[in-house]
Amino acid sequence: MLVDTHAHLDMGDFDEDRQKVLERAVEGGVTRIVTVGIDLDSSRSAMELARKYDFIYAAIGFHPHNAVDCNPQGLDELARMALRPEVVAWGEIGLDYYRLHSPPDEQLKTFSRQLEMANDVSLPVIIHDRQAHEDVFRILKRMGKGKRKGVVHCFSGDVDLALSFIDLGYYISIPGTVTYNKARQVKDVASEIPIESMLVETDAPFLAPVPKRGKRNEPFFVTFTAQEIARLRNMDFELIARATSKNAEMLFNLS
């Protein structure tokens, strides 16, 4: 039993064989998937997938790349979506100072506003943080500590930063990069943080793990990520699967 806590199933990469991708996931032991929106259209598509499949759940939000396109009307629509039962999180939101598809000031404004709106409807948040650790942590700290605050997805910081996020009430999600030979930092994080604060994800169709690196990622491949974490922690795979699934259930209130 595994939960892929972050995939983008609506993307065009899956248009030709989405049903087969989902069948492989279920047959391979992936019992639930959170499909994540990055703008209004993809948030709507995430909701449609969640309505169609009872093992898929939706997250909605404006990704930092799309912050420049965020406006009050779009946020109002997200607020209405957030009340739907198939929506379990607000995200993917955050800051990306690597690509800079949107100016930093627009990213900061959109990120802060969505955090406030998610808090108003008691939804956990899915955080994107790329080369923006200091600002992301500062803003989340300002939002206060609590339980089920959210998850820092595709975590790219060090162990100390991970523990700081955990102290605020956030989970740390380990992606397929943990299988890469030279990814020492994420291997250290996967080895050392409390298992009670860990999730696993694919970020499909991106960041396929070894032995599928370089190919399109898909939810079934979260198995390889969990296997590597089990190896790093010298634990049984089943224990990693059970623990991370329980964590996902708690954070996203999954049935």
Order of alpha helices (4+ residues) and beta strands (2+ residues): beta-alpha-beta-alpha-beta-alpha-beta-alpha-beta-alpha-beta-alpha-beta-alpha-beta-alpha-alpha
